[in-house]
Amino acid sequence: MDADFRDSQWKEVLGAAALIDDLTVAAMSAAAAIPPEMAVRIHDDAVAAGIIRRGQLNAEAAADLVDELSPDRYAAIHAAAARYYARGSATEQLKAIVLARRAAGVVSHAELVAIIDAAAGAVMADGDFAQAVDLFAEADGLDPERSSIQRARRLVNWAEGAEFIGDTVTAGTLRVRAFDLAEAAGDASLMTTIAVDHSTPPGWRFGDDNAHRMVSRSERLVSDDGDRARLTATRAMLSIRVPADPGVTSQIGWVTQASVAQPLADQALILATDCDDDAELLALLAWRTTHTGPAWLARRTEASQEAIELAQGLGQPDRLVQACTWAAVDAIERCDVVSLDRTVTIARWAAERSRIPRALWYSHALQAGRALMTGDTAEATAHQAEALRIGQAANLPGTLSAELVFTSQLVLARDDHDEIAGLCMAADHPLLAGLVGRVCNAMGLARTGQFDHARRDLAVTMRWMDDESSLLLMAVLAARAAIDIGDEEPMRQLITRLTPWSHHIAVDSNGWWCVGPVSLTLAELHHAVGDTDVARPLVAEAAFAAERLHDRRSLQRAQALWAEIGVEPQSPGSQVESARLKSLTERERTVLQLLAQGQTNPDIANQLAYSLATVRRDTITIYRKLGVGGRVAATAIAIAEGLVGDDGSTVTADRP
């Protein structure tokens, strides 16, 4: 190496390395703006001269080298190093911010903002949402382009980070600002993204004027099929719930509007065909949100499972927990405890891994409902308290509704009249604007003997209730109030409404409130109106379902009703199975026989000369009528009832 180089550039390169505290060849090359091979030679010479020892610059030599740098060169080195580290890991990008700040005059204001933006995105990808939020805020404060599309994208990312740390209010405000910027720029795709993010998950933006505004304005500009599917799905979810009263501001005050929302959800599924997986996932969630009635159970189950698979593939834990919640509700209604426990486990895993407050809230609420069903009040209360803490800290909509639901269940389970009376609300209470509050109040008033006011709330409940407002749950709760009041007319109306769904379980749409088999409520209603002979087999069916679901509270109610009717409790299995087999058509009995013999759907289609689609529909209908989750449980009933032998042979004796 010549003397001139050793005296000038050699010192400058090592000074640059000392300044940025990085002796790697790549960093030295970038900071000093020299070719990598030259950086290698300088590094090796410095090692030979003893200036670099064990990978470290001699401290005294390093200080001298830095002192010899001119102010202009000092800034230039910082700028070059900042640009180098800005392409690296999250840790290196944070270092780039520090270096860029020291390079004032060389790194422009706009470039510094871009470096901070990139670092914020990197640390958020690493899961440090709090630091990401701080960096996005800093970048936005420095940004001279206050109306740019780049700022809109920053606000979107900032909102995501804010939501992840539980600041939903700030997230909403940021998305509104971002949407206005995207609209001013005419960016329909970004408008769609913001509208969907602000409006979902389903039901959480009820009554939000900004959500409706964003969707409407995006629809005017969008042309991409995937974006149109997303917007249609979002509109369906926003349309399923409308205020019961124009002045209602609480999310709990809603009534369903399925006639508007369901066609939109159907359209979204059609639009999502051949689109990307994200559009299909949102369309499935919209369909499942708007089709909650028991008549849709078979398709609901399919939609929930498809949504779980898509959410897992896309790595979207928030939507995965939502899909698992739906699947858990479906499993409860089918009395499929294996599927129920599996989906609760997946939801817990996804929520704990993501640490997203909304996902954690859903997961704890679902676990509380499951624990309460099995009679573990302590565990249920613990999960309830955690869900409440998360909901309040993150200002999550739905927290108040969940607290009302859980408290009502625990109070009713204790059957303390003074405690129940304390839950009853005055006629002008805002919670009575919603169906949940109204039916809870009717139950409390009836249980404490305030029959006139209970009749008022029961009448409103009956008028508001429809097939998409968690019909089974609301009807069962209304039945409890009607039985306590002793009015035969509403009891017979409820018998008519519930009888078609006697093989289902009554559960709310989020899985945190399960009030047991519909057949148990029907038995209580029939007994209350004097039809005790009709009640007996229904109690047996209910006890059988409760046993399979590990629903201890329902089992206790069934045993109490057995004692009241005057019949000793017995194993209900055979009575239930016989009643369910009677509900099958002749063709369905034949298909069940072949299923129980181990034949596949294509085998059955060939043997009976049916289409494969017909056989699939028959099997779904059979499972629904038998109240089972699949072929194994259906086969067990077929064998127990003698429809086939233990070895799978066909039994030809006539069955009643």
C-alpha positions in Angstrom: 0.0 0.0 0.0 1.5 3.4 -1.0 2.4 6.0 1.6 -0.2 8.6 0.4 -3.0 6.2 0.7 -1.8 5.0 4.1 -1.7 8.6 5.4 -5.1 9.8 4.0 -7.7 7.3 2.9 -6.5 4.5 5.1 -7.1 6.7 8.2 -10.4 7.9 6.8 -11.7 4.4 6.2 -10.8 3.2 9.6 -12.2 6.4 11.1 -15.5 5.6 9.4 -15.4 2.1 10.9 -14.7 3.5 14.3 -17.5 6.1 13.9 -20.1 3.5 13.2 -18.6 0.9 15.4 -18.7 -1.8 12.8 -15.5 -3.4 11.4 -17.2 -5.7 8.9 -16.0 -5.3 5.4 -19.5 -4.6 4.0 -20.1 -1.8 6.6 -16.6 -0.3 6.0 -17.2 -0.4 2.3 -20.6 1.3 2.6 -19.5 4.0 5.1 -16.3 5.0 3.4 -17.8 4.6 -0.1 -14.9 2.3 -1.3 -15.0 -1.0 -3.2 -15.2 -4.1 -0.9 -11.8 -5.4 -2.0 -10.2 -2.2 -0.9 -12.0 -2.5 2.5 -10.5 -6.0 2.8 -7.0 -4.8 2.2 -7.3 -1.9 4.7 -8.8 -4.2 7.3 -5.9 -6.7 6.9 -3.3 -4.0 7.0 -4.8 -2.6 10.2 -4.7 -6.0 11.8 -1.1 -6.4 10.8 -0.3 -3.0 12.3 -2.0 -4.0 15.5 -4.7 -1.3 15.2 -7.3 -4.0 15.0 -7.0 -6.7 17.6 -9.5 -9.5 18.2 -12.0 -7.8 16.0 -11.9 -4.5 17.9 -10.2 -1.2 17.0 -7.7 0.0 19.6 -9.7 2.6 21.6 -7.0 5.3 21.5 -6.3 4.8 17.9 -10.1 4.9 17.1 -10.6 8.2 18.9 -7.6 9.7 17.1 -9.0 8.5 13.7 -12.4 10.0 14.3 -11.0 13.3 15.5 -9.2 13.6 12.2 -12.4 13.5 10.2 -13.7 16.8 8.8 -17.3 17.8 9.7 -18.4 17.2 6.1 -16.8 13.8 6.0 -18.3 13.0 9.4 -21.8 13.7 8.1 -21.2 11.9 4.8 -20.0 8.7 6.7 -23.1 8.8 8.9 -25.3 9.2 5.9 -23.7 6.3 3.9 -23.9 4.0 7.0 -27.5 4.9 7.6 -28.4 4.0 4.1 -26.5 0.7 4.4 -28.2 -0.3 7.7 -31.6 0.8 6.4 -31.5 -2.3 4.2 -30.8 -4.7 7.1 -32.6 -6.3 10.0 -35.0 -4.5 12.4 -32.1 -3.9 14.8 -29.9 -2.5 12.0 -32.7 -0.3 10.8 -33.0 1.2 14.3 -29.3 1.9 14.1 -29.8 3.6 10.7 -32.3 6.1 12.3 -29.6 7.1 14.8 -27.0 7.6 12.1 -29.4 9.4 9.8 -30.2 11.9 12.5 -26.4 12.7 12.8 -26.1 13.2 9.1 -28.1 16.5 9.0 -27.6 18.3 5.7 -26.6 15.1 3.9 -29.7 12.9 4.7 -32.8 14.9 3.6 -35.8 15.3 5.7 -37.8 13.1 3.4 -35.1 10.4 3.4 -35.1 10.4 7.2 -38.9 10.0 7.3 -38.5 7.0 4.9 -35.8 5.4 7.1 -38.0 5.8 10.2 -41.1 4.4 8.4 -39.1 1.3 7.2 -37.7 0.7 10.7 -41.2 1.0 12.2 -42.5 -1.6 9.8 -39.6 -3.9 10.6 -40.0 -3.8 14.3 -43.8 -4.3 14.0 -43.1 -7.4 11.9 -40.9 -8.6 14.8 -43.8 -8.1 17.2 -42.7 -4.9 18.9 -45.9 -3.0 18.4 -45.4 -0.4 21.0 -42.1 0.7 19.5 -43.5 0.6 16.1 -46.3 2.9 17.1 -43.8 5.4 18.6 -41.7 5.3 15.4 -44.8 5.8 13.1 -45.8 8.8 15.3 -42.3 10.3 15.0 -42.2 9.8 11.2 -45.6 11.4 10.8 -44.6 14.4 12.9 -41.5 14.9 10.7 -43.3 14.3 7.3 -43.5 17.5 5.2 -45.9 15.8 2.8 -49.0 16.0 4.9 -51.4 15.0 2.1 -49.4 12.2 0.4 -50.5 8.7 -0.4 -47.3 7.6 1.4 -48.7 9.2 4.6 -52.0 7.4 4.1 -50.1 4.0 4.1 -48.1 5.0 7.2 -51.4 5.8 9.0 -52.7 2.4 8.0 -49.7 0.7 9.5 -49.7 2.9 12.5 -53.4 2.0 13.1 -52.6 -1.7 12.9 -49.9 -1.3 15.5 -52.2 0.8 17.8 -54.9 -1.9 17.5 -52.4 -4.6 18.4 -51.5 -2.8 21.7 -55.2 -2.4 22.4 -55.6 1.3 21.5 -58.7 0.8 19.3 -59.8 4.4 19.6 -56.6 5.7 18.1 -56.6 3.0 15.5 -60.1 4.1 14.4 -59.1 7.8 14.2 -56.0 7.0 12.2 -57.9 4.9 9.7 -60.4 7.7 9.1 -57.6 10.1 8.3 -55.9 7.5 6.1 -59.1 6.8 4.2 -59.6 10.5 3.4 -56.1 10.8 2.1 -56.5 7.6 -0.1 -59.8 9.0 -1.4 -58.2 12.3 -2.3 -55.6 10.4 -4.2 -58.2 8.2 -5.9 -56.5 5.0 -4.6 -59.5 2.6 -4.6 -57.5 -0.4 -3.5 -56.1 1.3 -0.4 -59.6 2.7 0.3 -60.9 -0.8 0.2 -58.2 -2.1 2.6 -58.9 0.7 5.1 -62.7 0.2 4.9 -62.4 -3.5 5.5 -59.9 -3.1 8.4 -62.1 -0.5 10.0 -65.3 -2.5 9.7 -64.2 -5.9 10.7 -64.3 -8.3 12.5 -68.1 -8.8 12.1 -70.3 -6.9 14.5 -67.6 -4.9 16.1 -68.3 -1.7 14.2 -72.0 -1.8 14.6 -73.5 1.7 14.3 -70.1 3.2 13.1 -71.0 5.9 10.6 -67.4 6.0 9.4 -67.5 2.3 8.5 -70.6 2.7 6.3 -69.2 5.9 4.7 -65.9 4.1 3.9 -67.6 1.1 2.3 -70.0 3.3 0.3 -67.3 5.6 -1.1 -65.0 2.7 -1.9 -67.7 0.9 -3.9 -68.0 3.9 -6.2 -64.4 3.6 -7.3 -63.4 0.0 -7.0 -63.1 -2.2 -10.2 -61.0 -5.2 -9.0 -63.2 -8.3 -8.4 -61.3 -9.2 -5.2 -61.8 -5.7 -3.7 -65.5 -5.8 -4.7 -65.9 -9.1 -3.0 -64.3 -7.7 0.2 -66.5 -4.6 0.2 -69.7 -6.7 -0.4 -68.7 -9.0 2.4 -68.0 -6.1 4.7 -71.4 -4.4 3.8 -73.1 -7.7 4.6 -71.6 -7.8 8.1 -72.4 -4.1 8.7 -76.0 -4.7 7.6 -76.8 -7.8 9.8 -77.3 -5.6 12.9 -79.1 -2.3 13.0 -80.1 -0.2 16.0 -83.3 -1.1 17.6 -83.9 2.6 18.2 -82.3 5.6 16.3 -80.9 7.0 19.5 -79.1 3.8 20.6 -75.4 4.2 20.8 -74.5 1.0 22.8 -73.6 -2.1 20.6 -75.9 -4.2 22.8 -78.9 -2.3 21.4 -79.4 -4.1 18.1 -81.9 -6.1 16.1 -81.0 -8.3 13.1 -81.6 -7.5 9.5 -81.0 -10.8 7.8 -83.2 -10.0 4.8 -80.7 -7.3 3.7 -77.5 -8.9 4.9 -77.9 -12.5 3.7 -78.2 -11.7 -0.1 -75.1 -9.5 0.2 -73.2 -12.3 1.9 -74.3 -14.7 -0.9 -73.2 -12.3 -3.5 -69.8 -11.8 -1.8 -69.2 -15.6 -2.0 -70.0 -15.6 -5.7 -67.7 -12.6 -6.3 -64.9 -14.2 -4.3 -64.8 -17.2 -6.6 -61.5 -17.3 -8.4 -60.2 -14.4 -6.3 -57.4 -14.5 -3.8 -57.7 -16.4 -0.5 -58.1 -13.2 1.6 -61.3 -12.2 -0.3 -62.6 -15.8 0.0 -61.9 -15.8 3.7 -63.7 -12.5 4.3 -66.7 -13.7 2.2 -66.9 -16.9 4.3 -66.8 -14.9 7.5 -69.5 -12.6 6.2 -71.7 -15.6 5.2 -71.2 -17.2 8.6 -72.0 -13.9 10.4 -75.2 -13.4 8.5 -76.5 -17.0 8.5 -76.7 -17.8 12.2 -80.1 -19.5 12.3 -80.3 -23.3 13.1 -81.6 -24.0 9.6 -78.1 -23.2 8.2 -76.2 -25.5 10.6 -74.8 -27.9 8.0 -73.6 -25.1 5.7 -72.4 -23.1 8.7 -70.2 -26.0 9.8 -68.6 -26.2 6.3 -68.1 -22.4 6.1 -66.5 -22.2 9.6 -64.1 -25.1 8.7 -63.2 -23.5 5.4 -62.5 -20.2 7.1 -60.2 -21.9 9.7 -58.2 -23.5 7.0 -57.8 -20.3 5.0 -57.0 -18.2 8.1 -54.3 -20.7 9.0 -52.8 -20.7 5.5 -52.8 -16.9 5.4 -51.3 -16.5 8.9 -54.2 -14.3 10.1 -54.6 -15.1 13.9 -57.3 -12.6 14.4 -59.6 -14.1 11.8 -58.5 -17.6 12.8 -59.8 -17.0 16.3 -63.0 -15.6 14.9 -63.5 -18.7 12.6 -62.7 -21.0 15.6 -65.4 -19.2 17.6 -67.9 -19.8 14.9 -66.8 -23.5 14.6 -67.1 -23.9 18.3 -70.7 -22.6 18.2 -71.5 -25.0 15.4 -69.9 -27.9 17.3 -72.0 -27.1 20.4 -75.2 -27.0 18.4 -74.3 -30.4 16.8 -73.4 -31.7 20.2 -69.9 -32.6 19.0 -67.7 -32.3 22.0 -64.5 -33.4 20.2 -64.8 -30.7 17.6 -65.7 -28.2 20.3 -62.6 -28.8 22.4 -60.4 -28.9 19.4 -61.5 -25.5 18.1 -61.3 -24.0 21.6 -57.7 -25.2 21.8 -56.8 -23.8 18.3 -58.4 -20.4 19.3 -56.4 -20.3 22.5 -53.2 -21.1 20.8 -53.7 -18.5 18.0 -54.7 -15.8 20.5 -51.8 -16.4 22.9 -49.3 -16.6 20.0 -50.5 -13.3 18.4 -51.2 -11.4 21.6 -53.8 -9.4 19.7 -56.2 -8.0 22.3 -59.3 -8.7 20.3 -58.2 -12.3 19.6 -57.4 -12.8 23.3 -60.8 -11.4 24.3 -62.6 -13.9 22.0 -60.5 -16.8 23.3 -61.1 -16.1 27.0 -64.8 -15.5 26.4 -65.0 -18.8 24.6 -63.1 -20.7 27.3 -65.3 -19.1 30.0 -68.4 -20.4 28.2 -66.9 -23.9 27.9 -65.9 -24.0 31.6 -69.3 -22.8 32.7 -70.9 -25.5 30.6 -68.9 -28.2 32.4 -69.7 -26.8 35.8 -66.3 -25.4 36.5 -67.5 -22.0 37.9 -64.0 -21.0 39.2 -62.3 -21.4 35.8 -65.2 -19.7 34.1 -65.0 -16.7 36.4 -61.3 -16.5 35.9 -61.6 -16.4 32.1 -64.5 -14.0 32.4 -62.4 -11.6 34.5 -59.5 -11.8 32.0 -61.8 -11.2 29.1 -63.3 -8.2 30.9 -59.9 -6.8 31.7 -58.7 -7.1 28.1 -62.0 -5.7 26.8 -61.9 -2.6 29.1 -58.2 -1.9 28.6 -58.6 -2.0 24.8 -62.0 -0.4 24.8 -63.4 -3.3 22.8 -67.0 -3.2 21.7 -68.9 -6.2 23.1 -67.3 -6.1 26.5 -70.5 -4.8 28.1 -72.6 -7.5 26.4 -70.3 -10.3 27.5 -70.3 -9.0 31.1 -74.1 -9.0 31.2 -74.2 -12.5 29.8 -71.7 -14.0 32.2 -73.1 -12.2 35.2 -76.6 -13.3 34.4 -75.6 -16.9 34.0 -73.7 -17.0 37.3 -76.5 -15.2 39.2 -79.2 -17.5 37.7 -77.1 -20.6 38.6 -77.0 -19.5 42.2 -80.8 -18.7 42.2 -80.4 -16.0 44.8 -83.6 -13.9 44.4 -82.1 -10.8 46.0 -79.1 -11.1 43.7 -81.4 -11.6 40.7 -83.5 -8.6 41.7 -80.4 -6.5 41.6 -79.9 -7.3 38.0 -83.3 -6.2 36.9 -83.4 -2.9 35.0 -85.8 0.0 34.9 -88.1 0.4 31.9 -85.9 3.2 30.5 -82.6 1.5 30.9 -80.5 1.7 27.6 -79.7 -2.0 27.7 -83.3 -2.8 27.1 -82.9 -1.4 23.6 -81.3 -4.8 22.7 -82.6 -8.3 22.6 -80.1 -9.7 25.0 -80.8 -7.1 27.7 -84.6 -7.4 27.2 -84.7 -11.2 27.5 -82.3 -11.2 30.5 -84.6 -8.6 32.2 -87.7 -10.7 31.5 -86.1 -13.7 33.2 -85.0 -11.8 36.2 -88.3 -10.1 36.7 -90.2 -13.4 36.3 -87.9 -15.2 38.7 -88.5 -12.5 41.4 -92.2 -12.4 40.9 -92.6 -9.1 39.1 -94.9 -10.7 36.5 -96.5 -7.6 35.0 -93.2 -6.1 34.0 -91.8 -9.5 33.0 -94.8 -9.9 30.6 -93.9 -6.6 29.0 -90.3 -7.5 28.3 -91.3 -11.0 27.2 -93.7 -9.6 24.7 -91.0 -7.3 23.2 -88.6 -10.3 23.1 -91.1 -12.4 21.2 -91.7 -9.6 18.7 -88.0 -8.9 18.1 -86.8 -12.5 17.9 -86.1 -14.0 14.5 -84.2 -16.9 13.0 -80.9 -14.9 12.8 -80.8 -13.4 16.3 -79.4 -16.5 18.0 -83.0 -17.8 17.8 -82.5 -20.9 19.9 -80.8 -19.1 22.7 -83.3 -16.2 22.9 -86.3 -18.5 22.6 -85.0 -20.8 25.4 -84.4 -17.8 27.6 -87.8 -16.5 26.8 -89.2 -19.9 27.7 -87.7 -19.7 31.2 -89.5 -16.4 31.7 -92.8 -17.7 30.3 -92.7 -20.8 32.6 -92.0 -18.6 35.7 -94.8 -16.3 34.7 -97.2 -19.2 34.0 -98.8 -17.8 30.9 -99.8 -20.6 28.5 -100.1 -18.6 25.3 -96.4 -17.6 25.0 -95.4 -21.1 26.2 -97.3 -22.7 23.3 -95.9 -20.1 20.9 -92.4 -21.1 22.0 -93.2 -24.8 21.7 -94.2 -24.2 18.1 -91.0 -22.2 17.4 -88.6 -24.6 19.1 -90.0 -28.0 18.1 -88.3 -28.1 14.7 -84.9 -27.7 16.5 -85.4 -30.2 19.3 -82.1 -32.0 18.4 -80.0 -28.8 18.7 -78.3 -27.0 21.5 -79.2 -23.5 22.4 -76.0 -21.3 22.4 -75.3 -17.7 21.7 -73.4 -16.7 18.5 -70.1 -16.3 20.3 -70.2 -19.5 22.3 -70.0 -17.9 25.8 -73.6 -18.6 26.8 -74.9 -22.1 26.4 -78.3 -22.9 27.9 -78.4 -26.6 27.0 -80.4 -28.9 24.7 -83.5 -27.4 23.1 -85.3 -30.7 23.9 -84.8 -29.9 27.7 -86.6 -26.6 27.3 -89.3 -28.2 25.3 -89.8 -30.8 28.0 -90.1 -28.0 30.6 -92.6 -26.2 28.4 -94.7 -29.3 27.7 -94.7 -30.2 31.4 -95.7 -26.6 32.3 -98.7 -26.7 30.0 -99.7 -30.2 31.2 -98.3 -32.4 28.3 -96.3 -34.6 30.6 -96.4 -37.6 28.3 -94.8 -35.5 25.6 -92.2 -34.2 28.0 -90.8 -37.6 29.1 -89.0 -38.7 25.9 -87.8 -35.1 25.5 -86.1 -35.2 28.9 -84.4 -38.5 28.0 -83.2 -37.0 24.7 -81.9 -33.9 26.6 -80.0 -35.9 29.2 -78.4 -38.0 26.5 -77.3 -34.8 24.6 -76.0 -33.2 27.8 -74.0 -36.3 28.7 -72.3 -36.2 25.3 -71.6 -32.5 25.6 -70.4 -32.8 29.2 -73.0 -30.2 30.1 -73.4 -30.7 33.8 -75.9 -27.9 34.4 -78.3 -29.3 31.8 -77.9 -32.8 33.3 -78.9 -31.3 36.7 -81.9 -29.7 35.2 -82.9 -32.9 33.5 -82.6 -34.9 36.7 -84.7 -32.3 38.5 -87.4 -32.5 35.9 -87.4 -36.3 36.0 -88.0 -36.1 39.7 -90.8 -33.6 39.2 -92.5 -35.7 36.5 -92.3 -38.7 38.9 -90.1 -41.0 36.9 -86.8 -42.3 38.1 -83.8 -41.0 36.0 -82.6 -43.6 33.6 -80.1 -44.1 30.8 -81.7 -42.1 28.1 -79.8 -43.4 25.1 -82.2 -45.9 23.6 -85.2 -43.5 23.9 -83.3 -40.8 22.2 -82.0 -42.9 19.4 -85.4 -44.4 18.7 -86.9 -41.0 18.5 -84.2 -39.8 16.2 -84.4 -42.8 13.9 -88.2 -42.2 13.5 -87.4 -38.8 12.1 -85.4 -40.3 9.1 -87.1 -41.0 5.8 -87.0 -44.4 4.3 -84.2 -43.4 1.9 -82.2 -41.8 4.7 -82.5 -45.0 6.8 -81.1 -47.0 3.8 -78.2 -44.5 3.4 -77.5 -44.8 7.2 -77.4 -48.6 6.9 -74.9 -48.4 4.1 -72.8 -45.8 6.0 -72.8 -48.0 9.1 -71.6 -50.9 6.9 -68.5 -48.8 6.0 -69.4 -47.9 2.5 -68.1 -44.6 1.1 -70.3 -41.9 -0.4 -69.4 -42.9 -4.0 -70.1 -46.6 -3.2 -73.6 -45.6 -1.9 -74.3 -43.4 -4.9 -73.4 -46.3 -7.3 -75.4 -48.9 -5.3 -78.6 -46.7 -5.0 -78.2 -45.0 -8.4 -78.2 -41.6 -6.8 -75.9 -38.7 -7.7 -72.9 -38.1 -5.3 -74.4 -34.7 -4.4 -77.6 -36.3 -3.4 -75.8 -38.8 -1.1 -73.8 -36.0 0.4 -76.9 -34.0 1.2 -78.6 -37.1 2.7 -75.6 -37.7 5.0 -75.6 -34.1 6.2 -79.4 -34.4 6.9 -78.9 -37.7 8.7 -76.2 -36.3 10.9 -78.4 -33.3 11.7 -81.5 -35.4 12.5 -79.4 -37.8 14.7 -77.6 -34.9 16.4 -74.2 -36.3 15.6 -71.0 -34.9 14.2 -70.1 -37.6 11.8 -70.1 -41.2 10.5 -68.7 -42.9 13.7 -71.5 -41.5 16.0 -74.2 -42.2 13.4 -72.9 -45.8 13.1 -73.1 -46.2 16.9 -76.7 -45.2 16.9 -77.5 -47.5 13.9 -76.0 -50.5 15.8 -77.6 -49.6 19.1 -81.0 -49.4 17.4 -80.5 -52.6 15.5 -80.5 -51.0 12.1 -77.3 -52.9 11.4 -75.6 -55.7 13.4 -72.4 -55.3 15.3 -70.6 -56.8 12.4 -72.2 -54.4 10.0 -74.7 -56.8 8.6 -78.1 -55.5 7.5 -81.0 -56.2 9.9 -84.2 -56.8 8.0 -86.7 -56.9 10.9 -89.2 -54.0 10.8 -88.5 -51.2 13.1 -91.2 -49.1 14.7 
